[in-house]
Amino acid sequence: MPNPKKRHSRCKRMNRRSHDALIKPATASCPQCGETKRPHHICGSCGYYNGRAVIKKEDAL
């Protein structure tokens, strides 16, 4: 275990922080409406999942 009273080099500091970067969430297009959605999730705009209507969405027109 490193001594906390010693200074850590820039390389050690940046190597420790290399896992802190934010990543973009994965997206896929819905086969029904074409909107982007999370993979393996219900589409928020049409309510379909795996070719079936799971949530009934009403048109706001």
mmJSON file of the N, C-alpha and C atoms, coordinates in Angstrom:
{"data_MODEL":{"atom_site":{
"group_PDB":["ATOM","ATOM","ATOM","ATOM","ATOM","ATOM","ATOM","ATOM","ATOM","ATOM","ATOM","ATOM","ATOM","ATOM","ATOM","ATOM","ATOM","ATOM","ATOM","ATOM","ATOM","ATOM","ATOM","ATOM","ATOM","ATOM","ATOM","ATOM","ATOM","ATOM","ATOM","ATOM","ATOM","ATOM","ATOM","ATOM","ATOM","ATOM","ATOM","ATOM","ATOM","ATOM","ATOM","ATOM","ATOM","ATOM","ATOM","ATOM","ATOM","ATOM","ATOM","ATOM","ATOM","ATOM","ATOM","ATOM","ATOM","ATOM","ATOM","ATOM","ATOM","ATOM","ATOM","ATOM","ATOM","ATOM","ATOM","ATOM","ATOM","ATOM","ATOM","ATOM","ATOM","ATOM","ATOM","ATOM","ATOM","ATOM","ATOM","ATOM","ATOM","ATOM","ATOM","ATOM","ATOM","ATOM","ATOM","ATOM","ATOM","ATOM","ATOM","ATOM","ATOM","ATOM","ATOM","ATOM","ATOM","ATOM","ATOM","ATOM","ATOM","ATOM","ATOM","ATOM","ATOM","ATOM","ATOM","ATOM","ATOM","ATOM","ATOM","ATOM","ATOM","ATOM","ATOM","ATOM","ATOM","ATOM","ATOM","ATOM","ATOM","ATOM","ATOM","ATOM","ATOM","ATOM","ATOM","ATOM","ATOM","ATOM","ATOM","ATOM","ATOM","ATOM","ATOM","ATOM","ATOM","ATOM","ATOM","ATOM","ATOM","ATOM","ATOM","ATOM","ATOM","ATOM","ATOM","ATOM","ATOM","ATOM","ATOM","ATOM","ATOM","ATOM","ATOM","ATOM","ATOM","ATOM","ATOM","ATOM","ATOM","ATOM","ATOM","ATOM","ATOM","ATOM","ATOM","ATOM","ATOM","ATOM","ATOM","ATOM","ATOM","ATOM","ATOM","ATOM","ATOM","ATOM","ATOM","ATOM","ATOM","ATOM","ATOM"],
"id":[1,2,3,4,5,6,7,8,9,10,11,12,13,14,15,16,17,18,19,20,21,22,23,24,25,26,27,28,29,30,31,32,33,34,35,36,37,38,39,40,41,42,43,44,45,46,47,48,49,50,51,52,53,54,55,56,57,58,59,60,61,62,63,64,65,66,67,68,69,70,71,72,73,74,75,76,77,78,79,80,81,82,83,84,85,86,87,88,89,90,91,92,93,94,95,96,97,98,99,100,101,102,103,104,105,106,107,108,109,110,111,112,113,114,115,116,117,118,119,120,121,122,123,124,125,126,127,128,129,130,131,132,133,134,135,136,137,138,139,140,141,142,143,144,145,146,147,148,149,150,151,152,153,154,155,156,157,158,159,160,161,162,163,164,165,166,167,168,169,170,171,172,173,174,175,176,177,178,179,180,181,182,183],
"type_symbol":["N","C","C","N","C","C","N","C","C","N","C","C","N","C","C","N","C","C","N","C","C","N","C","C","N","C","C","N","C","C","N","C","C","N","C","C","N","C","C","N","C","C","N","C","C","N","C","C","N","C","C","N","C","C","N","C","C","N","C","C","N","C","C","N","C","C","N","C","C","N","C","C","N","C","C","N","C","C","N","C","C","N","C","C","N","C","C","N","C","C","N","C","C","N","C","C","N","C","C","N","C","C","N","C","C","N","C","C","N","C","C","N","C","C","N","C","C","N","C","C","N","C","C","N","C","C","N","C","C","N","C","C","N","C","C","N","C","C","N","C","C","N","C","C","N","C","C","N","C","C","N","C","C","N","C","C","N","C","C","N","C","C","N","C","C","N","C","C","N","C","C","N","C","C","N","C","C","N","C","C","N","C","C"],
"label_atom_id":["N","CA","C","N","CA","C","N","CA","C","N","CA","C","N","CA","C","N","CA","C","N","CA","C","N","CA","C","N","CA","C","N","CA","C","N","CA","C","N","CA","C","N","CA","C","N","CA","C","N","CA","C","N","CA","C","N","CA","C","N","CA","C","N","CA","C","N","CA","C","N","CA","C","N","CA","C","N","CA","C","N","CA","C","N","CA","C","N","CA","C","N","CA","C","N","CA","C","N","CA","C","N","CA","C","N","CA","C","N","CA","C","N","CA","C","N","CA","C","N","CA","C","N","CA","C","N","CA","C","N","CA","C","N","CA","C","N","CA","C","N","CA","C","N","CA","C","N","CA","C","N","CA","C","N","CA","C","N","CA","C","N","CA","C","N","CA","C","N","CA","C","N","CA","C","N","CA","C","N","CA","C","N","CA","C","N","CA","C","N","CA","C","N","CA","C","N","CA","C","N","CA","C","N","CA","C","N","CA","C","N","CA","C"],
"label_alt_id":[null,null,null,null,null,null,null,null,null,null,null,null,null,null,null,null,null,null,null,null,null,null,null,null,null,null,null,null,null,null,null,null,null,null,null,null,null,null,null,null,null,null,null,null,null,null,null,null,null,null,null,null,null,null,null,null,null,null,null,null,null,null,null,null,null,null,null,null,null,null,null,null,null,null,null,null,null,null,null,null,null,null,null,null,null,null,null,null,null,null,null,null,null,null,null,null,null,null,null,null,null,null,null,null,null,null,null,null,null,null,null,null,null,null,null,null,null,null,null,null,null,null,null,null,null,null,null,null,null,null,null,null,null,null,null,null,null,null,null,null,null,null,null,null,null,null,null,null,null,null,null,null,null,null,null,null,null,null,null,null,null,null,null,null,null,null,null,null,null,null,null,null,null,null,null,null,null,null,null,null,null,null,null],
"label_comp_id":["MET","MET","MET","PRO","PRO","PRO","ASN","ASN","ASN","PRO","PRO","PRO","LYS","LYS","LYS","LYS","LYS","LYS","ARG","ARG","ARG","HIS","HIS","HIS","SER","SER","SER","ARG","ARG","ARG","CYS","CYS","CYS","LYS","LYS","LYS","ARG","ARG","ARG","MET","MET","MET","ASN","ASN","ASN","ARG","ARG","ARG","ARG","ARG","ARG","SER","SER","SER","HIS","HIS","HIS","ASP","ASP","ASP","ALA","ALA","ALA","LEU","LEU","LEU","ILE","ILE","ILE","LYS","LYS","LYS","PRO","PRO","PRO","ALA","ALA","ALA","THR","THR","THR","ALA","ALA","ALA","SER","SER","SER","CYS","CYS","CYS","PRO","PRO","PRO","GLN","GLN","GLN","CYS","CYS","CYS","GLY","GLY","GLY","GLU","GLU","GLU","THR","THR","THR","LYS","LYS","LYS","ARG","ARG","ARG","PRO","PRO","PRO","HIS","HIS","HIS","HIS","HIS","HIS","ILE","ILE","ILE","CYS","CYS","CYS","GLY","GLY","GLY","SER","SER","SER","CYS","CYS","CYS","GLY","GLY","GLY","TYR","TYR","TYR","TYR","TYR","TYR","ASN","ASN","ASN","GLY","GLY","GLY","ARG","ARG","ARG","ALA","ALA","ALA","VAL","VAL","VAL","ILE","ILE","ILE","LYS","LYS","LYS","LYS","LYS","LYS","GLU","GLU","GLU","ASP","ASP","ASP","ALA","ALA","ALA","LEU","LEU","LEU"],
"label_asym_id":["A","A","A","A","A","A","A","A","A","A","A","A","A","A","A","A","A","A","A","A","A","A","A","A","A","A","A","A","A","A","A","A","A","A","A","A","A","A","A","A","A","A","A","A","A","A","A","A","A","A","A","A","A","A","A","A","A","A","A","A","A","A","A","A","A","A","A","A","A","A","A","A","A","A","A","A","A","A","A","A","A","A","A","A","A","A","A","A","A","A","A","A","A","A","A","A","A","A","A","A","A","A","A","A","A","A","A","A","A","A","A","A","A","A","A","A","A","A","A","A","A","A","A","A","A","A","A","A","A","A","A","A","A","A","A","A","A","A","A","A","A","A","A","A","A","A","A","A","A","A","A","A","A","A","A","A","A","A","A","A","A","A","A","A","A","A","A","A","A","A","A","A","A","A","A","A","A","A","A","A","A","A","A"],
"label_entity_id":["1","1","1","1","1","1","1","1","1","1","1","1","1","1","1","1","1","1","1","1","1","1","1","1","1","1","1","1","1","1","1","1","1","1","1","1","1","1","1","1","1","1","1","1","1","1","1","1","1","1","1","1","1","1","1","1","1","1","1","1","1","1","1","1","1","1","1","1","1","1","1","1","1","1","1","1","1","1","1","1","1","1","1","1","1","1","1","1","1","1","1","1","1","1","1","1","1","1","1","1","1","1","1","1","1","1","1","1","1","1","1","1","1","1","1","1","1","1","1","1","1","1","1","1","1","1","1","1","1","1","1","1","1","1","1","1","1","1","1","1","1","1","1","1","1","1","1","1","1","1","1","1","1","1","1","1","1","1","1","1","1","1","1","1","1","1","1","1","1","1","1","1","1","1","1","1","1","1","1","1","1","1","1"],
"label_seq_id":[1,1,1,2,2,2,3,3,3,4,4,4,5,5,5,6,6,6,7,7,7,8,8,8,9,9,9,10,10,10,11,11,11,12,12,12,13,13,13,14,14,14,15,15,15,16,16,16,17,17,17,18,18,18,19,19,19,20,20,20,21,21,21,22,22,22,23,23,23,24,24,24,25,25,25,26,26,26,27,27,27,28,28,28,29,29,29,30,30,30,31,31,31,32,32,32,33,33,33,34,34,34,35,35,35,36,36,36,37,37,37,38,38,38,39,39,39,40,40,40,41,41,41,42,42,42,43,43,43,44,44,44,45,45,45,46,46,46,47,47,47,48,48,48,49,49,49,50,50,50,51,51,51,52,52,52,53,53,53,54,54,54,55,55,55,56,56,56,57,57,57,58,58,58,59,59,59,60,60,60,61,61,61],
"pdbx_PDB_ins_code":[null,null,null,null,null,null,null,null,null,null,null,null,null,null,null,null,null,null,null,null,null,null,null,null,null,null,null,null,null,null,null,null,null,null,null,null,null,null,null,null,null,null,null,null,null,null,null,null,null,null,null,null,null,null,null,null,null,null,null,null,null,null,null,null,null,null,null,null,null,null,null,null,null,null,null,null,null,null,null,null,null,null,null,null,null,null,null,null,null,null,null,null,null,null,null,null,null,null,null,null,null,null,null,null,null,null,null,null,null,null,null,null,null,null,null,null,null,null,null,null,null,null,null,null,null,null,null,null,null,null,null,null,null,null,null,null,null,null,null,null,null,null,null,null,null,null,null,null,null,null,null,null,null,null,null,null,null,null,null,null,null,null,null,null,null,null,null,null,null,null,null,null,null,null,null,null,null,null,null,null,null,null,null],
"Cartn_x":[0.851,0.0,0.892,0.627,1.499,1.351,2.435,2.46,1.704,0.669,-0.107,0.651,1.803,2.563,3.443,3.581,4.413,3.567,4.185,3.5,3.372,2.184,1.982,2.27,2.886,3.242,1.993,2.141,1.04,0.527,1.422,1.032,0.169,0.575,-0.218,-1.586,-1.63,-2.902,-3.838,-3.323,-4.162,-4.58,-3.729,-4.123,-5.252,-5.23,-6.303,-7.598,-7.528,-8.723,-9.207,-8.527,-8.905,-10.267,-10.73,-12.016,-13.15,-12.872,-13.902,-14.596,-14.188,-14.76,-16.203,-17.043,-18.437,-18.549,-19.436,-19.646,-21.081,-21.286,-22.632,-23.424,-24.695,-25.492,-25.744,-25.834,-26.071,-27.49,-27.646,-28.962,-29.185,-30.441,-30.845,-32.082,-32.37,-33.567,-34.73,-35.9,-37.109,-37.539,-37.81,-38.227,-39.628,-40.45,-41.814,-41.844,-41.26,-41.389,-40.073,-38.937,-37.659,-37.007,-37.637,-37.055,-35.918,-35.011,-33.94,-34.445,-33.966,-34.363,-33.211,-33.273,-32.277,-32.507,-31.457,-31.639,-32.315,-33.203,-33.936,-34.835,-35.331,-36.27,-37.481,-38.581,-39.786,-39.541,-40.013,-39.885,-40.794,-40.246,-41.012,-42.004,-41.8,-42.702,-43.868,-43.658,-44.76,-45.23,-44.418,-44.83,-44.642,-43.876,-43.657,-42.374,-42.389,-41.181,-41.241,-40.214,-40.074,-41.261,-41.749,-42.827,-44.215,-44.363,-45.676,-45.947,-47.208,-47.601,-47.701,-46.791,-46.76,-47.5,-47.289,-47.952,-48.796,-50.049,-50.932,-50.632,-50.169,-49.874,-50.952,-51.516,-52.555,-51.901,-52.363,-51.866,-52.417,-51.558,-51.948,-52.593,-52.829,-53.384,-54.854],
"Cartn_y":[-1.176,0.0,1.233,2.213,3.385,4.268,4.926,5.838,7.11,7.527,8.699,10.009,9.987,11.227,11.527,10.586,10.783,11.321,12.098,12.64,11.552,11.472,10.524,11.214,10.509,11.095,11.359,12.161,12.491,11.247,10.346,9.1,8.229,8.082,7.277,7.903,9.221,9.918,9.743,9.907,9.8,8.35,7.398,5.997,5.646,6.203,5.962,6.58,7.737,8.451,8.0,7.055,6.648,5.961,5.435,4.75,5.694,6.959,7.903,8.6,8.338,9.021,8.586,9.523,9.221,8.594,7.627,6.99,7.234,7.265,7.445,6.159,6.254,5.031,4.488,3.19,2.556,2.859,3.097,3.368,2.471,2.194,1.422,2.094,1.828,2.414,1.446,1.994,1.181,0.692,-0.596,-1.083,-0.63,-0.222,0.22,1.668,2.573,4.002,4.647,3.997,4.535,5.471,5.728,6.597,5.854,6.614,5.985,5.577,4.435,3.911,3.113,2.77,1.914,0.487,-0.293,-1.688,-2.486,-3.372,-4.245,-3.452,-2.298,-1.487,-1.182,-0.816,-0.425,0.917,1.076,2.349,3.379,4.546,5.571,6.284,6.267,7.019,6.177,4.88,4.065,2.997,2.634,1.661,0.22,-0.044,-1.411,-1.98,-3.296,-4.03,-5.39,-5.727,-7.025,-7.324,-6.3,-6.48,-6.509,-6.292,-6.322,-4.986,-4.581,-3.351,-3.648,-3.084,-3.33,-2.222,-0.987,0.166,0.811,1.108,1.739,3.238,3.722,5.147,5.778,6.876,7.603,8.74,8.984,10.117,11.405,12.403,13.673,14.636,14.191,15.092,15.311],
"Cartn_z":[0.0,0.0,0.0,-0.891,-0.967,0.271,0.561,1.695,1.325,2.065,1.685,1.84,2.508,2.679,1.469,0.584,-0.609,-1.751,-2.586,-3.751,-4.814,-5.441,-6.523,-7.845,-8.734,-10.019,-10.857,-11.869,-12.765,-13.473,-13.801,-14.477,-13.569,-12.318,-11.376,-11.156,-11.036,-10.814,-12.004,-13.209,-14.394,-14.659,-14.328,-14.466,-13.511,-12.316,-11.362,-11.852,-12.472,-12.931,-14.307,-14.922,-16.279,-16.308,-15.182,-15.133,-14.759,-14.518,-14.095,-15.254,-16.48,-17.634,-17.841,-18.276,-18.56,-19.942,-20.072,-21.372,-21.809,-23.106,-23.645,-23.485,-23.122,-23.059,-24.464,-24.567,-25.863,-26.33,-27.629,-28.193,-29.403,-29.666,-30.832,-31.411,-32.659,-33.263,-33.132,-32.876,-32.734,-34.117,-34.279,-35.598,-35.99,-35.027,-35.334,-35.811,-35.0,-35.308,-35.731,-35.503,-35.922,-34.917,-33.782,-32.757,-32.047,-31.439,-30.689,-29.313,-28.854,-27.548,-26.994,-25.699,-25.089,-25.566,-25.805,-26.194,-25.083,-25.437,-24.524,-23.583,-24.026,-23.26,-24.139,-23.501,-24.234,-24.898,-26.122,-26.831,-26.153,-25.858,-25.169,-26.051,-27.358,-28.228,-28.733,-29.002,-29.519,-28.537,-27.531,-26.531,-26.939,-27.988,-28.451,-27.869,-27.641,-27.259,-27.92,-28.66,-29.316,-30.24,-30.929,-31.891,-31.305,-30.008,-29.364,-28.688,-28.684,-27.995,-26.508,-25.727,-24.299,-23.556,-23.983,-23.386,-24.466,-24.144,-25.124,-25.14,-26.295,-26.465,-27.317,-26.843,-27.576,-28.355,-29.564,-30.342,-29.748,-29.621,-28.984,-29.986,-31.211,-32.215,-32.035],
"occupancy":[1.0,1.0,1.0,1.0,1.0,1.0,1.0,1.0,1.0,1.0,1.0,1.0,1.0,1.0,1.0,1.0,1.0,1.0,1.0,1.0,1.0,1.0,1.0,1.0,1.0,1.0,1.0,1.0,1.0,1.0,1.0,1.0,1.0,1.0,1.0,1.0,1.0,1.0,1.0,1.0,1.0,1.0,1.0,1.0,1.0,1.0,1.0,1.0,1.0,1.0,1.0,1.0,1.0,1.0,1.0,1.0,1.0,1.0,1.0,1.0,1.0,1.0,1.0,1.0,1.0,1.0,1.0,1.0,1.0,1.0,1.0,1.0,1.0,1.0,1.0,1.0,1.0,1.0,1.0,1.0,1.0,1.0,1.0,1.0,1.0,1.0,1.0,1.0,1.0,1.0,1.0,1.0,1.0,1.0,1.0,1.0,1.0,1.0,1.0,1.0,1.0,1.0,1.0,1.0,1.0,1.0,1.0,1.0,1.0,1.0,1.0,1.0,1.0,1.0,1.0,1.0,1.0,1.0,1.0,1.0,1.0,1.0,1.0,1.0,1.0,1.0,1.0,1.0,1.0,1.0,1.0,1.0,1.0,1.0,1.0,1.0,1.0,1.0,1.0,1.0,1.0,1.0,1.0,1.0,1.0,1.0,1.0,1.0,1.0,1.0,1.0,1.0,1.0,1.0,1.0,1.0,1.0,1.0,1.0,1.0,1.0,1.0,1.0,1.0,1.0,1.0,1.0,1.0,1.0,1.0,1.0,1.0,1.0,1.0,1.0,1.0,1.0,1.0,1.0,1.0,1.0,1.0,1.0],
"B_iso_or_equiv":[0.0,0.0,0.0,0.0,0.0,0.0,0.0,0.0,0.0,0.0,0.0,0.0,0.0,0.0,0.0,0.0,0.0,0.0,0.0,0.0,0.0,0.0,0.0,0.0,0.0,0.0,0.0,0.0,0.0,0.0,0.0,0.0,0.0,0.0,0.0,0.0,0.0,0.0,0.0,0.0,0.0,0.0,0.0,0.0,0.0,0.0,0.0,0.0,0.0,0.0,0.0,0.0,0.0,0.0,0.0,0.0,0.0,0.0,0.0,0.0,0.0,0.0,0.0,0.0,0.0,0.0,0.0,0.0,0.0,0.0,0.0,0.0,0.0,0.0,0.0,0.0,0.0,0.0,0.0,0.0,0.0,0.0,0.0,0.0,0.0,0.0,0.0,0.0,0.0,0.0,0.0,0.0,0.0,0.0,0.0,0.0,0.0,0.0,0.0,0.0,0.0,0.0,0.0,0.0,0.0,0.0,0.0,0.0,0.0,0.0,0.0,0.0,0.0,0.0,0.0,0.0,0.0,0.0,0.0,0.0,0.0,0.0,0.0,0.0,0.0,0.0,0.0,0.0,0.0,0.0,0.0,0.0,0.0,0.0,0.0,0.0,0.0,0.0,0.0,0.0,0.0,0.0,0.0,0.0,0.0,0.0,0.0,0.0,0.0,0.0,0.0,0.0,0.0,0.0,0.0,0.0,0.0,0.0,0.0,0.0,0.0,0.0,0.0,0.0,0.0,0.0,0.0,0.0,0.0,0.0,0.0,0.0,0.0,0.0,0.0,0.0,0.0,0.0,0.0,0.0,0.0,0.0,0.0],
"pdbx_formal_charge":[null,null,null,null,null,null,null,null,null,null,null,null,null,null,null,null,null,null,null,null,null,null,null,null,null,null,null,null,null,null,null,null,null,null,null,null,null,null,null,null,null,null,null,null,null,null,null,null,null,null,null,null,null,null,null,null,null,null,null,null,null,null,null,null,null,null,null,null,null,null,null,null,null,null,null,null,null,null,null,null,null,null,null,null,null,null,null,null,null,null,null,null,null,null,null,null,null,null,null,null,null,null,null,null,null,null,null,null,null,null,null,null,null,null,null,null,null,null,null,null,null,null,null,null,null,null,null,null,null,null,null,null,null,null,null,null,null,null,null,null,null,null,null,null,null,null,null,null,null,null,null,null,null,null,null,null,null,null,null,null,null,null,null,null,null,null,null,null,null,null,null,null,null,null,null,null,null,null,null,null,null,null,null],
"auth_seq_id":[1,1,1,2,2,2,3,3,3,4,4,4,5,5,5,6,6,6,7,7,7,8,8,8,9,9,9,10,10,10,11,11,11,12,12,12,13,13,13,14,14,14,15,15,15,16,16,16,17,17,17,18,18,18,19,19,19,20,20,20,21,21,21,22,22,22,23,23,23,24,24,24,25,25,25,26,26,26,27,27,27,28,28,28,29,29,29,30,30,30,31,31,31,32,32,32,33,33,33,34,34,34,35,35,35,36,36,36,37,37,37,38,38,38,39,39,39,40,40,40,41,41,41,42,42,42,43,43,43,44,44,44,45,45,45,46,46,46,47,47,47,48,48,48,49,49,49,50,50,50,51,51,51,52,52,52,53,53,53,54,54,54,55,55,55,56,56,56,57,57,57,58,58,58,59,59,59,60,60,60,61,61,61],
"auth_comp_id":["MET","MET","MET","PRO","PRO","PRO","ASN","ASN","ASN","PRO","PRO","PRO","LYS","LYS","LYS","LYS","LYS","LYS","ARG","ARG","ARG","HIS","HIS","HIS","SER","SER","SER","ARG","ARG","ARG","CYS","CYS","CYS","LYS","LYS","LYS","ARG","ARG","ARG","MET","MET","MET","ASN","ASN","ASN","ARG","ARG","ARG","ARG","ARG","ARG","SER","SER","SER","HIS","HIS","HIS","ASP","ASP","ASP","ALA","ALA","ALA","LEU","LEU","LEU","ILE","ILE","ILE","LYS","LYS","LYS","PRO","PRO","PRO","ALA","ALA","ALA","THR","THR","THR","ALA","ALA","ALA","SER","SER","SER","CYS","CYS","CYS","PRO","PRO","PRO","GLN","GLN","GLN","CYS","CYS","CYS","GLY","GLY","GLY","GLU","GLU","GLU","THR","THR","THR","LYS","LYS","LYS","ARG","ARG","ARG","PRO","PRO","PRO","HIS","HIS","HIS","HIS","HIS","HIS","ILE","ILE","ILE","CYS","CYS","CYS","GLY","GLY","GLY","SER","SER","SER","CYS","CYS","CYS","GLY","GLY","GLY","TYR","TYR","TYR","TYR","TYR","TYR","ASN","ASN","ASN","GLY","GLY","GLY","ARG","ARG","ARG","ALA","ALA","ALA","VAL","VAL","VAL","ILE","ILE","ILE","LYS","LYS","LYS","LYS","LYS","LYS","GLU","GLU","GLU","ASP","ASP","ASP","ALA","ALA","ALA","LEU","LEU","LEU"],
"auth_asym_id":["A","A","A","A","A","A","A","A","A","A","A","A","A","A","A","A","A","A","A","A","A","A","A","A","A","A","A","A","A","A","A","A","A","A","A","A","A","A","A","A","A","A","A","A","A","A","A","A","A","A","A","A","A","A","A","A","A","A","A","A","A","A","A","A","A","A","A","A","A","A","A","A","A","A","A","A","A","A","A","A","A","A","A","A","A","A","A","A","A","A","A","A","A","A","A","A","A","A","A","A","A","A","A","A","A","A","A","A","A","A","A","A","A","A","A","A","A","A","A","A","A","A","A","A","A","A","A","A","A","A","A","A","A","A","A","A","A","A","A","A","A","A","A","A","A","A","A","A","A","A","A","A","A","A","A","A","A","A","A","A","A","A","A","A","A","A","A","A","A","A","A","A","A","A","A","A","A","A","A","A","A","A","A"],
"auth_atom_id":["N","CA","C","N","CA","C","N","CA","C","N","CA","C","N","CA","C","N","CA","C","N","CA","C","N","CA","C","N","CA","C","N","CA","C","N","CA","C","N","CA","C","N","CA","C","N","CA","C","N","CA","C","N","CA","C","N","CA","C","N","CA","C","N","CA","C","N","CA","C","N","CA","C","N","CA","C","N","CA","C","N","CA","C","N","CA","C","N","CA","C","N","CA","C","N","CA","C","N","CA","C","N","CA","C","N","CA","C","N","CA","C","N","CA","C","N","CA","C","N","CA","C","N","CA","C","N","CA","C","N","CA","C","N","CA","C","N","CA","C","N","CA","C","N","CA","C","N","CA","C","N","CA","C","N","CA","C","N","CA","C","N","CA","C","N","CA","C","N","CA","C","N","CA","C","N","CA","C","N","CA","C","N","CA","C","N","CA","C","N","CA","C","N","CA","C","N","CA","C","N","CA","C","N","CA","C","N","CA","C","N","CA","C"],
"pdbx_PDB_model_num":[1,1,1,1,1,1,1,1,1,1,1,1,1,1,1,1,1,1,1,1,1,1,1,1,1,1,1,1,1,1,1,1,1,1,1,1,1,1,1,1,1,1,1,1,1,1,1,1,1,1,1,1,1,1,1,1,1,1,1,1,1,1,1,1,1,1,1,1,1,1,1,1,1,1,1,1,1,1,1,1,1,1,1,1,1,1,1,1,1,1,1,1,1,1,1,1,1,1,1,1,1,1,1,1,1,1,1,1,1,1,1,1,1,1,1,1,1,1,1,1,1,1,1,1,1,1,1,1,1,1,1,1,1,1,1,1,1,1,1,1,1,1,1,1,1,1,1,1,1,1,1,1,1,1,1,1,1,1,1,1,1,1,1,1,1,1,1,1,1,1,1,1,1,1,1,1,1,1,1,1,1,1,1]
}}}
